[in-house]
Structures are given as structure tokens and as C-alpha cells.
Amino acid sequence: MPSQDFAIAIMAAGKGTRLKSKRPKVLHEVGGKPLVAHVIRAAAEVVSPENIYVIIGHEAESVRSAVARTGVNFVLQAEQRGTGHAIQSAQKELEGHANSLVLSGDAPLIRPETIRRIRDFHLENEAAMTILTAAPADPAGYGRVLREGSTNRVAAIVEQKSLRPEQSNVGEINSGFYAFSSKPLFANIHRLETNNPHGEFYLTDMAALLVAEGQKVMAIRADDPDEVLGGNTIAELMSLDANMRMRKARELMSQGVSIFRPETCVIDDDVCVAADTTIEPFVQLLGNTVVGEGSRIRSYSVITNSQIGSNVKILPGCIMDDSSIADGAIVGPYSRLRPGSEIGENAHVGNFVETKKMRLGRGSKANHLTYLGDAEIGAGVNVGAGTITCNYDGAKKYKTVIEDGVFVGSDSTLVAPVKIGRGAYLGAASCITADVPPDSLAIARGMQVVKEGWAKKKREEREKSKGH
């Protein structure tokens, strides 16, 4: 069947009151992204975004804004009256497709492979409804799926409190993920009733309606019961986050990345790390960070949305945001790279060096206690300890240019806009306010004055005053 005949609806309209949060439930983050973003990404690997419909309600515009770039469609469920009502709200959009698959927007562990399995199983069996089930270690609190004997056909879904004694050992649960053939779904969707404690329309009840009509309702079990888990409390969300990050760590390790104490590392879902790289305990790799092969990232470094080349050494305690590190560079310990920092091949950025919107050329070094902001620094430059670029006059920012082969003496102050020519030397403790020609020496400091015997005389005066 053509892929355009299969739509995916994602439930994302609920409040999530048990979270005790003002944010919409589906915008709480695990693995570095909102819950619903994970579900959208999995769905988009199965069907094109134009066939995905996110059903929004509570804080609808916030949810729409958060995932608008994914290219999915949005359906407003203005009044949240249950999962069945959500599909009623999306009838106009979904009934144009031969089949629809319904996913929960708060279950971020669902995999594309599982979505494909449901779709293919549903189509192969020409079912009216297919239910994704799971067999968790503890099924307490979930509705149970009762099959017709040993077949894949569903006889009923029974809530736990309604289980008869002979059914109490049934461990197969309803996940709340479904596939439907549109014709029987929308022929019966408005027959749902609200005779339940919450007075809502439950999509689960479609199974009983379709079974009573003699329609084929099928069940397929998820390989991993964790895939269907949602988060109703902050504690449950943190458990999902830990699960997702461990899954990510195992994926990277299977690709040749060494991660020591992976349970201590925080690695976002979109991070890419090449083989033969080593990640030490308590490292955080966030956002869309990419790390090349053979690099080593030492403990307590936090790296966000940055590109790190091959054979790079990140020493302990470095903080990086929106920066790039070329092959063979060494950064740290305790360096801070702010957005726009570009560290060249085999360059060194050392302890307590801060950079921002700057480029450090191939083989250049800034090893100690330095601030380099709004700067263009060439190859083979040595920046002495305590050097700063004064880039801000209180109203505007200005650029410092340091050409290849420059030696900047320790404790220098470069007042931008200023240009230091190729091969020049700056004397230590110089305050440079004007351009320096290539191959010259610039010294800008007060002349040293020595007064012999001054200190001895001062001590004698002090002792004499104590005697009085």
C-alpha cells in the first residue's frame, strides 16, 4: 500500500497535571529534547512529515512553536475530552488516509522499527484495529489485553480492577499505541461514550465496539516494554531520561566509542561520536555536538552544540558552547569557549582561558589565564599568560587582529580595534592601543624607576614610630 495512505497522529494535547508544572507535558525534556520531539523524529523515519498530525490543546501555541521546524501538521483539540475525542478532532485530516497510526506524545522511547512493525502487521492482517502491547515486569495499573486463545486476535481489553481471578495472571498490557483502518474507525468513532469516572471519550473503547461488530482487532507485542513508557511525574521523566541516555551510550559503545562509567555521563540523543574516541566519567555532550575519531574528552567537561575534530584532547573541566575544535588541538583544563570560538588544527587553549567569537590559527597557543574575544589570530602565535583583548567600549565591540608568528608577552592588554603585524613581538605588560607593524617590537609601559635604600629607610621610620 502506498506510504501516503498511512498517516500518524501524535497525541500532544494533555496538561500533565501530575507533573506539577506550568509547562505542557510534552515539552518536558528527556535526552536533551522535548518528549514530543522524540516521537516526531521516530515517526518521520516511517512516513513523511506531511503525513504526521500532532494533536495539540493545552498551551497549543507553545507546543506548535517548539516543533514547527519538523514540518509536521497540527490539529487543535480545543477542549480536551480524552483520547477518543482527540481523534474525533482530527477526523477531517485523518479520514483522507486509508490507515492511521496513533502514538502518544509523551512516550519518547518508541523506535522507528517498532512503528514499522505495527504498520506492516496491521496491513498484512487487513485489521480494523491493531494494538501495540507490551509485557512489563510489573503490569500493575495497566489495562490487560485478552487474546482469542493463542492467536493474535484480541477478544477484549480489561482494566485491572475488572479482571476476574482466572485473568489475574495476564501480563500483556495495552500500550495506548494503535493502528486503525480509517473506514471502520470513523464509522464508529462517534459511538464512544463517556460512562467512566473522568467523563472522557477513550480511544481504547474502540476495541470493544469493533469486536462487537465482528471486525478484526489484532495485537502485536513490543520487543522492549520500555518503548511504551510515558512520564506522568518528574521522577518518571527522570527515569525515562536515564533510560534514553543509557541507550545512547550503548549505541555509541557498539560503534567503537569507549565510555567509562556511562551511567555518570549525559549524552543527548542527537550527539554523534566517532570510533576510538574516549569519554571519561561525568562528561556532558549536549545538543548537536559532533566528535571526531580518536579524541579524548576528560571528566567534568560540558560541551554544547560544538564540533570537535579527530585526535583532539579536551582536558578536565572545560565548558564549550557553539564552538569548533580542529584536529589535533588541545583544550583545557578549565577552559571556557563561548559561542563563535574556532580553535585551529594543533592549537592549544589552556587553563582558565576564555574565548568568544574568535579564531585561533593552526599551532597557536594561549595556555594561561587569558581572555580572547572578537579576535582573529593567525598561525604560530604565542599568547602569553594574562593577556586580554579589550573588545568593548561600553557601547560597541571591536576586533583585534593578530597575524601569523606574533609573540604576545604576558599580561598584555590589546585595546581594539588594533592589528598586530606578522612576526611582531609585544613586550610583557604592554598596553597596545595602536597598530603594530610586522616584525617589530612594541613596548607600551611605564619606565622602571629604582630608588636604592628606600625600603630600608621606610622600615626604620616605621620602627621609630612604634617606639613613640
C-alpha positions in Angstrom: 0.0 0.0 0.0 1.4 3.5 -0.9 3.0 5.3 2.1 0.7 8.3 1.6 -2.2 6.0 2.6 -0.8 5.8 6.1 -0.9 8.8 8.5 0.4 9.1 12.0 -1.4 11.0 14.7 0.5 12.0 17.8 -1.4 12.8 21.0 0.1 16.0 22.5 -2.9 17.9 23.9 -2.8 17.0 27.6 -1.9 19.1 30.6 0.1 16.5 32.6 -1.3 17.8 35.9 0.7 15.2 37.9 3.9 16.9 36.9 3.0 19.9 39.0 4.4 22.1 36.2 3.3 25.1 34.2 4.9 23.7 31.1 2.9 21.4 28.8 3.7 17.8 29.5 5.0 17.0 26.0 7.5 19.9 26.2 9.3 18.5 29.3 12.7 17.3 28.1 14.4 13.9 28.2 17.6 13.1 26.3 18.0 16.8 25.5 14.8 17.3 23.6 11.1 17.7 24.4 9.2 14.4 24.8 7.1 15.0 21.7 10.2 15.8 19.5 11.5 12.3 20.1 8.2 10.8 19.0 8.0 13.0 15.9 11.6 12.0 14.9 10.7 8.3 15.1 7.5 8.8 13.2 9.3 10.9 10.5 11.6 7.9 9.7 8.4 5.9 8.8 6.3 8.4 7.0 6.9 11.9 5.6 6.3 14.8 7.9 3.4 16.0 5.8 1.6 12.8 6.9 2.1 13.4 10.6 -0.5 15.2 12.6 0.3 16.4 16.1 -2.9 16.9 18.1 -2.4 19.9 20.4 -4.6 21.5 23.0 -3.1 22.7 26.3 -0.6 25.5 25.6 -1.2 24.7 22.0 0.9 27.6 20.6 3.9 26.7 22.8 3.9 23.1 21.5 3.4 24.2 17.9 6.3 26.7 18.2 8.6 24.1 19.8 8.4 21.6 17.0 7.2 23.7 14.0 10.5 23.2 12.2 9.9 19.5 11.9 7.4 20.2 9.1 4.5 18.2 10.7 0.9 19.3 10.7 -1.0 20.4 13.7 -4.6 19.7 14.7 -6.2 21.7 17.5 -8.2 19.8 20.2 -9.7 22.9 21.7 -11.4 21.1 24.6 -9.5 18.1 26.0 -12.1 15.4 26.5 -9.9 12.3 26.1 -8.0 10.3 23.5 -11.2 9.3 21.6 -12.1 13.0 21.4 -8.7 13.8 20.1 -9.2 11.5 17.1 -12.7 12.9 16.6 -11.0 16.4 16.4 -8.6 15.1 13.8 -11.2 13.2 11.7 -11.1 15.6 8.8 -7.3 15.3 8.4 -7.1 11.5 9.1 -10.0 10.1 7.1 -8.3 11.2 3.9 -5.8 8.4 4.6 -6.6 4.7 4.3 -5.0 3.9 7.6 -3.8 5.8 10.7 -1.4 5.0 13.5 -1.9 6.7 16.9 1.2 7.4 19.1 1.5 9.0 22.5 3.4 12.3 22.5 4.9 11.5 26.0 6.5 8.1 25.1 9.9 9.2 23.8 11.5 5.7 23.7 9.4 4.4 20.8 11.6 3.3 17.9 11.0 3.7 14.1 11.4 -0.1 13.8 8.5 -0.7 16.1 6.3 1.8 14.3 7.1 0.0 11.0 6.3 -3.4 12.7 2.8 -2.1 13.8 2.1 -0.6 10.3 3.2 -3.7 8.4 1.4 -6.1 10.7 -1.7 -4.1 10.5 -1.7 -4.0 6.7 -0.7 -7.7 6.4 -3.6 -8.8 8.6 -6.1 -6.3 7.0 -7.1 -5.4 10.5 -9.7 -2.8 11.5 -7.6 -2.0 14.6 -4.1 -3.2 15.8 -3.0 -2.7 19.3 0.7 -2.5 20.3 1.0 -4.4 23.6 3.8 -4.9 26.0 4.8 -7.4 28.8 6.5 -5.3 31.5 7.9 -6.9 34.6 5.1 -5.2 36.6 1.9 -4.8 34.7 0.0 -3.3 37.7 -2.2 -0.3 36.9 -2.4 -1.1 33.2 -5.4 -2.5 31.2 -4.8 -6.1 30.1 -5.2 -7.4 26.5 -7.1 -10.7 26.3 -6.4 -12.7 23.1 -8.6 -15.3 21.5 -6.7 -18.4 22.6 -3.1 -18.4 21.2 -3.9 -16.2 18.3 -3.0 -12.5 17.6 -6.7 -11.6 17.6 -8.0 -9.5 20.5 -11.0 -10.7 22.5 -11.1 -7.7 24.9 -9.2 -5.1 26.8 -10.0 -5.3 30.5 -9.0 -2.7 33.1 -7.1 -4.2 36.1 -9.9 -3.6 38.6 -12.2 -5.6 36.3 -10.0 -8.6 35.9 -11.6 -11.9 37.0 -9.5 -14.2 39.2 -8.7 -16.5 36.3 -7.4 -13.5 34.3 -5.2 -12.1 37.1 -2.1 -13.8 35.6 -2.4 -12.0 32.3 0.7 -9.8 31.9 0.1 -8.3 28.4 -0.8 -4.7 28.7 -2.4 -2.1 26.3 0.2 0.5 25.4 -2.2 3.1 24.0 -0.5 2.9 20.6 -2.9 1.8 17.9 -3.2 1.4 14.1 -6.6 1.8 12.5 -8.2 1.4 9.1 -9.9 4.7 8.6 -13.3 3.4 7.3 -14.3 1.3 10.4 -12.6 3.8 12.7 -14.6 6.8 11.6 -17.8 4.8 11.1 -17.7 4.1 14.9 -15.7 6.9 16.5 -18.8 8.9 17.4 -20.3 5.9 19.2 -17.8 6.3 22.0 -19.4 7.1 25.4 -18.2 8.9 28.5 -19.5 6.5 31.1 -16.2 6.4 33.0 -15.0 8.2 36.2 -13.4 11.0 34.1 -16.3 11.5 31.8 -14.0 11.3 28.7 -14.0 9.6 25.4 -11.4 6.8 25.5 -9.9 5.5 22.2 -9.3 2.2 24.0 -13.1 1.6 23.9 -12.9 1.3 20.1 -11.6 -2.2 20.5 -14.9 -3.4 22.2 -17.0 -1.6 19.5 -15.1 -3.2 16.7 -15.0 -6.7 18.2 -18.8 -6.5 18.8 -19.2 -5.7 15.1 -17.1 -8.7 14.2 -14.3 -6.6 12.9 -10.7 -7.9 13.2 -8.8 -6.4 16.1 -5.3 -7.6 16.3 -2.4 -7.4 18.8 1.4 -7.2 18.3 3.8 -7.1 21.2 6.7 -4.7 21.5 10.1 -6.3 21.7 11.1 -3.9 24.5 8.4 -3.0 27.0 10.3 0.2 27.9 9.3 1.6 24.4 5.8 2.3 25.5 6.6 4.0 28.8 5.4 7.6 29.4 6.1 10.0 32.1 3.4 11.3 34.4 5.6 12.6 37.2 9.0 14.3 37.3 10.5 11.2 38.8 9.2 9.1 35.9 10.6 11.6 33.4 14.0 11.4 35.0 13.8 7.6 34.8 13.0 7.9 31.1 15.9 10.3 30.7 18.3 7.9 32.3 16.9 5.1 30.1 17.3 7.1 27.0 20.9 8.3 27.8 22.0 4.7 28.7 20.5 3.6 25.4 22.5 6.3 23.6 25.7 5.4 25.5 25.3 1.7 24.5 24.7 2.7 20.9 27.9 4.7 20.8 29.9 2.0 22.6 28.6 -0.5 20.0 30.2 1.8 17.3 33.6 1.8 18.9 33.4 4.7 21.4 34.9 4.0 24.9 32.7 5.5 27.7 34.0 5.0 31.2 31.2 4.9 33.8 28.4 5.6 31.2 25.8 6.0 33.9 27.6 9.2 35.0 27.6 10.8 31.5 24.9 12.9 30.0 24.9 12.4 26.2 22.0 13.9 24.2 20.2 11.9 21.6 21.4 14.0 18.6 25.1 13.8 19.6 27.5 12.0 17.2 30.8 10.5 18.3 33.2 8.6 16.0 35.0 5.4 16.8 38.2 5.3 19.0 37.2 8.3 21.0 37.2 8.0 24.8 34.7 9.7 27.1 35.7 9.8 30.7 33.2 9.8 33.7 30.9 12.8 34.3 31.1 14.3 30.8 28.2 16.1 29.2 27.8 16.1 25.5 24.7 18.2 24.6 22.7 19.4 21.7 24.0 18.5 18.2 27.6 18.1 19.3 29.8 16.1 16.9 33.1 14.5 18.0 35.7 13.0 15.6 37.6 9.8 15.9 40.5 9.2 18.3 39.7 12.2 20.6 39.6 12.1 24.4 37.2 14.1 26.5 38.1 14.1 30.1 35.9 14.3 33.2 33.6 17.2 34.1 33.6 18.8 30.6 30.3 20.2 29.4 30.1 20.6 25.6 27.1 22.0 23.8 26.3 22.3 20.1 30.0 22.1 19.2 32.1 20.4 16.5 35.2 18.6 17.7 37.7 17.1 15.3 39.8 14.0 15.4 42.6 13.3 17.8 41.5 16.3 20.0 42.2 16.3 23.7 39.7 18.1 25.9 41.2 18.2 29.4 39.1 18.2 32.6 36.5 20.9 33.4 36.1 22.6 30.0 32.9 24.4 29.1 32.1 24.9 25.4 29.1 26.4 23.6 28.6 26.6 19.8 32.3 26.3 19.1 34.6 24.2 16.9 37.9 22.5 17.6 40.1 21.3 14.7 42.1 18.1 14.5 44.9 17.6 17.0 44.0 20.6 19.2 44.3 20.6 23.0 41.9 22.4 25.2 41.9 22.8 28.9 41.9 22.2 31.7 39.2 24.6 32.8 38.9 26.5 29.5 35.7 28.3 28.6 34.9 28.5 24.9 31.9 30.8 24.3 29.9 30.9 21.1 31.8 31.5 17.9 35.1 30.2 19.1 37.2 28.4 16.4 40.3 26.6 17.6 42.6 25.7 14.7 44.5 22.5 14.0 47.1 21.6 16.7 46.4 24.8 18.6 46.4 24.9 22.4 44.0 26.7 24.7 45.0 26.2 28.3 43.8 26.6 31.8 41.5 29.4 32.7 41.4 30.8 29.2 38.1 32.3 28.0 37.3 32.8 24.3 34.4 34.3 22.5 33.8 34.9 18.7 37.4 34.4 17.9 39.6 32.3 15.6 42.9 30.8 16.8 45.1 29.7 14.0 47.0 26.5 13.3 49.6 25.7 16.0 48.9 28.8 18.0 48.9 28.8 21.8 47.1 30.6 24.6 48.0 28.5 27.6 47.2 30.5 30.7 44.7 33.0 32.2 43.7 34.8 29.1 40.6 36.4 27.5 40.4 36.5 23.7 37.1 38.0 22.4 36.3 39.3 18.9 39.7 38.3 17.7 41.3 36.9 14.5 44.5 35.2 15.5 46.8 33.7 12.9 49.0 30.6 12.8 52.0 30.0 15.1 51.1 32.8 17.5 52.1 32.6 21.2 49.7 34.5 23.6 51.3 35.0 26.9 49.6 34.5 30.3 47.3 37.2 31.4 46.7 38.7 28.0 43.3 40.2 27.3 41.7 41.7 24.2 39.7 44.8 25.2 36.9 44.4 22.7 34.1 46.5 24.3 34.0 50.3 24.9 30.6 50.2 26.7 28.6 50.7 23.5 30.2 48.8 20.7 32.5 45.8 20.2 35.7 46.0 18.1 38.0 43.4 16.6 41.6 42.5 17.3 43.8 41.0 14.5 47.0 39.2 15.3 48.8 37.9 12.3 50.9 34.8 11.9 54.0 34.3 14.1 53.3 37.0 16.6 54.7 36.7 20.2 52.5 38.4 22.7 54.2 38.9 26.0 52.5 38.1 29.3 50.0 40.4 30.8 49.5 42.4 27.6 46.4 44.4 27.0 45.2 44.8 23.4 42.8 47.7 23.0 40.6 47.1 19.9 40.4 48.0 17.1 44.0 47.1 16.7 46.2 45.0 14.4 49.5 43.3 15.3 51.5 42.6 12.1 53.1 39.3 11.1 56.1 38.2 13.2 55.9 41.2 15.7 56.8 41.0 19.4 54.9 42.7 22.2 56.8 43.3 25.4 55.3 41.9 28.6 52.8 44.1 30.4 52.3 46.3 27.3 49.0 48.2 26.8 48.8 48.3 23.0 46.4 50.9 21.6 47.8 51.4 18.1 48.6 49.0 15.2 52.0 47.3 15.4 53.9 46.9 12.0 55.2 43.4 11.0 58.5 42.1 12.5 58.7 45.0 15.0 58.9 45.2 18.8 56.2 47.1 20.6 56.5 48.1 24.3 54.0 50.2 26.0 54.5 50.5 29.7 55.9 53.0 32.2 59.7 53.2 32.7 61.0 51.3 35.7 62.4 53.6 38.5 64.7 52.2 41.2 65.4 54.1 44.4 68.2 52.4 46.3 67.8 52.3 50.1 64.2 53.5 50.0 62.7 50.3 51.6 65.3 50.3 54.4 64.6 53.9 55.2 60.9 53.2 55.3 61.3 50.3 57.7 63.5 52.4 60.0 60.8 55.1 60.1 58.1 52.6 60.9 60.1 51.1 63.8 60.9 54.6 65.1 57.2 55.5 65.1 56.4 52.3 67.2 58.8 53.5 69.9 56.6 56.5 70.5 
